[in-house]
Amino acid sequence: MSEQEIRAAIVAERRAQLELYASLSEEQWDVSSLCSGWRVREVLAHTTMPFRYSAPRVAWEMVKARGSAERMADRRARIDAGQLSAGQLWESLRDDVEHPWVPPGGGLLGALSHDVIHGLDVAVPLGLDHLVAPERVAMVLGGLEGEQRALGVDLDGVRLQADDVDWTWGTGEPVRGRAQDLLLLVCARRVPGGRLHGPAPARLSPAV
């Protein structure tokens, strides 16, 4: 994939999420996401945080979180979701669809992965995941190959096979499903029942 292709995918994903968030009722903003402890509004507060925070602000927040990026992200998502309205969070995304942010060490593909995965964290529990583009999910899956253990999922002896895009990974017992559901599995997210098929070991996911 070229840099231009990845940048275009990032912009397209953010624009798709603008439409998703714009469609939500007030009640839907408080639906629990696939991110443990976060509602829909905390997820958007998190994904837009890099657009709203300067590098020195991030460094200071890391100091306050005693060097833990995970602790810092969780703390700021909860605080920002409480201080900013749904409209303000949506505007932050709208105003920064072409923002050049990339995660430390992750590059452009890391930025796309961040957006796509957190988009699924919101879309799946809302029943709106039909809006996710399989080709962008496939780009993310391609970038995650070989990193499953780091993500907390042991896929030894398992072959993942997407039904909607040309993507497979691994060897062994097959697990089949849409690319987005395989991505959820790889990222140790809860996969809705009945979406993955094949003789997969029960250790993969409670929903398999």
Secondary structure per residue as TSV (DSSP state, phi and psi in degrees):
chain	resnum	aa	ss	phi	psi
A	1	M	-	360.0	139.0
A	2	S	-	-85.1	161.6
A	3	E	H	-59.9	-39.0
A	4	Q	H	-62.6	-40.6
A	5	E	H	-64.9	-41.3
A	6	I	H	-68.1	-42.7
A	7	R	H	-60.6	-41.9
A	8	A	H	-63.2	-38.1
A	9	A	H	-66.7	-39.2
A	10	I	H	-61.0	-47.6
A	11	V	H	-63.1	-42.7
A	12	A	H	-63.4	-39.9
A	13	E	H	-64.8	-44.6
A	14	R	H	-65.1	-38.0
A	15	R	H	-66.3	-38.9
A	16	A	H	-63.7	-38.2
A	17	Q	H	-70.8	-31.0
A	18	L	H	-57.4	-44.1
A	19	E	H	-66.0	-40.6
A	20	L	H	-61.3	-52.7
A	21	Y	H	-64.9	-34.0
A	22	A	H	-65.7	-22.9
A	23	S	T	-85.8	-6.7
A	24	L	-	-80.1	144.3
A	25	S	-	-81.1	168.0
A	26	E	T	-59.6	-37.7
A	27	E	T	-66.6	-36.3
A	28	Q	G	-67.4	-26.1
A	29	W	G	-65.3	-19.5
A	30	D	G	-105.0	10.1
A	31	V	S	-70.0	141.4
A	32	S	B	-67.3	132.1
A	33	S	-	-88.2	-177.8
A	34	L	S	-78.2	-9.0
A	35	C	S	-83.4	119.0
A	36	S	T	-54.7	124.7
A	37	G	T	84.1	-3.2
A	38	W	-	-110.5	136.9
A	39	R	B	-86.8	-179.8
A	40	V	H	-55.8	-43.1
A	41	R	H	-66.9	-33.2
A	42	E	H	-67.4	-36.1
A	43	V	H	-63.6	-45.0
A	44	L	H	-69.4	-34.6
A	45	A	H	-60.4	-38.5
A	46	H	H	-70.3	-46.2
A	47	T	H	-69.3	-24.5
A	48	T	H	-95.2	-6.2
A	49	M	H	-55.2	-43.4
A	50	P	H	-62.2	-23.1
A	51	F	H	-79.0	-29.4
A	52	R	H	-96.7	-17.3
A	53	Y	-	-108.7	134.3
A	54	S	-	-76.3	165.8
A	55	A	H	-59.5	-44.4
A	56	P	H	-61.9	-34.9
A	57	R	H	-66.5	-42.1
A	58	V	H	-61.7	-43.5
A	59	A	H	-60.7	-41.6
A	60	W	H	-66.8	-39.8
A	61	E	H	-65.5	-34.2
A	62	M	H	-65.8	-38.9
A	63	V	H	-61.8	-45.1
A	64	K	H	-65.6	-27.1
A	65	A	T	-91.9	12.7
A	66	R	T	56.9	39.4
A	67	G	T	81.9	3.1
A	68	S	-	-95.3	112.9
A	69	A	H	-64.8	-37.3
A	70	E	H	-65.2	-44.2
A	71	R	H	-65.2	-40.9
A	72	M	H	-62.7	-45.9
A	73	A	H	-62.9	-42.6
A	74	D	H	-65.2	-44.9
A	75	R	H	-62.0	-47.7
A	76	R	H	-69.6	-35.4
A	77	A	H	-61.7	-43.0
A	78	R	H	-68.1	-43.4
A	79	I	H	-66.1	-48.6
A	80	D	H	-65.3	-37.2
A	81	A	H	-65.7	-26.1
A	82	G	H	-83.7	-26.4
A	83	Q	H	-94.5	-27.3
A	84	L	S	-105.3	140.1
A	85	S	-	-74.9	165.8
A	86	A	H	-57.6	-39.9
A	87	G	H	-63.8	-39.7
A	88	Q	H	-68.0	-38.4
A	89	L	H	-64.8	-42.5
A	90	W	H	-63.1	-41.5
A	91	E	H	-64.1	-34.8
A	92	S	H	-62.6	-40.5
A	93	L	H	-69.3	-44.6
A	94	R	H	-58.1	-41.9
A	95	D	T	-77.3	-8.4
A	96	D	T	-131.7	30.7
A	97	V	T	-62.8	-23.4
A	98	E	T	-108.8	18.2
A	99	H	-	-60.6	136.8
A	100	P	-	-83.4	8.9
A	101	W	-	-54.6	138.7
A	102	V	-	-134.0	145.2
A	103	P	-	-69.8	149.3
A	104	P	T	-54.5	121.2
A	105	G	T	77.2	-1.1
A	106	G	T	-100.6	-22.1
A	107	G	H	66.1	-170.5
A	108	L	H	-61.9	-39.8
A	109	L	H	-66.2	-31.4
A	110	G	H	-65.7	-38.1
A	111	A	H	-64.9	-42.7
A	112	L	H	-63.2	-43.2
A	113	S	H	-60.5	-44.4
A	114	H	H	-56.6	-47.3
A	115	D	H	-68.6	-46.2
A	116	V	H	-65.3	-46.9
A	117	I	H	-64.0	-44.9
A	118	H	H	-71.8	-26.3
A	119	G	H	-63.8	-41.5
A	120	L	H	-66.3	-35.6
A	121	D	H	-56.9	-29.3
A	122	V	H	-92.9	-47.1
A	123	A	H	-66.1	-37.7
A	124	V	H	-63.9	-53.8
A	125	P	H	-65.6	-22.1
A	126	L	H	-84.8	-7.1
A	127	G	T	72.6	25.1
A	128	L	-	-113.9	17.3
A	129	D	G	-75.6	-1.2
A	130	H	G	-68.6	-12.4
A	131	L	G	-82.9	-9.8
A	132	V	S	-79.2	131.9
A	133	A	-	-81.0	119.9
A	134	P	H	-57.7	-34.4
A	135	E	H	-66.9	-33.4
A	136	R	H	-73.4	-36.6
A	137	V	H	-62.7	-39.6
A	138	A	H	-63.6	-36.8
A	139	M	H	-62.1	-41.3
A	140	V	H	-67.3	-44.4
A	141	L	H	-59.0	-41.1
A	142	G	H	-61.5	-34.6
A	143	G	H	-77.3	-19.4
A	144	L	H	-91.4	-8.1
A	145	E	T	-56.5	131.3
A	146	G	T	88.0	-3.0
A	147	E	-	-111.8	10.9
A	148	Q	T	-61.2	-39.4
A	149	R	T	-62.7	-39.6
A	150	A	T	-63.6	-26.2
A	151	L	T	-87.2	0.0
A	152	G	T	91.8	15.5
A	153	V	-	-124.0	127.1
A	154	D	-	-95.3	111.9
A	155	L	-	-110.1	22.0
A	156	D	T	-59.4	133.4
A	157	G	T	74.8	20.5
A	158	V	E	-127.6	138.5
A	159	R	E	-114.6	119.0
A	160	L	E	-91.0	134.6
A	161	Q	E	-138.9	118.9
A	162	A	E	-80.4	140.2
A	163	D	S	-87.0	-22.6
A	164	D	S	-110.4	-7.9
A	165	V	S	-140.9	165.6
A	166	D	S	-84.9	86.0
A	167	W	-	-151.0	128.6
A	168	T	E	-138.1	157.6
A	169	W	E	-151.5	137.6
A	170	G	-	83.5	178.0
A	171	T	S	-136.1	146.7
A	172	G	S	129.8	-145.9
A	173	E	E	-65.3	130.1
A	174	P	E	-77.4	141.3
A	175	V	E	-126.0	117.6
A	176	R	E	-114.8	149.0
A	177	G	E	170.2	-179.8
A	178	R	-	-64.4	152.7
A	179	A	H	-55.5	-41.3
A	180	Q	H	-65.5	-33.6
A	181	D	H	-75.1	-33.7
A	182	L	H	-67.0	-36.3
A	183	L	H	-64.1	-41.9
A	184	L	H	-58.9	-42.9
A	185	L	H	-61.5	-48.3
A	186	V	H	-60.9	-33.6
A	187	C	T	-90.5	13.9
A	188	A	T	60.5	33.8
A	189	R	-	-93.3	157.7
A	190	R	-	-72.1	125.5
A	191	V	-	-101.7	127.7
A	192	P	-	-54.7	141.6
A	193	G	T	-58.8	144.6
A	194	G	T	84.2	1.9
A	195	R	S	-93.7	-21.7
A	196	L	-	-112.5	143.2
A	197	H	B	-132.5	150.2
A	198	G	S	119.7	164.6
A	199	P	S	-77.7	66.1
A	200	A	-	-85.5	144.9
A	201	P	-	-61.4	144.0
A	202	A	T	-64.6	-18.8
A	203	R	T	-68.2	-14.9
A	204	L	S	-67.8	-50.1
A	205	S	-	-159.6	142.8
A	206	P	T	-59.9	-23.7
A	207	A	T	-94.7	-4.0
A	208	V	-	-74.0	360.0
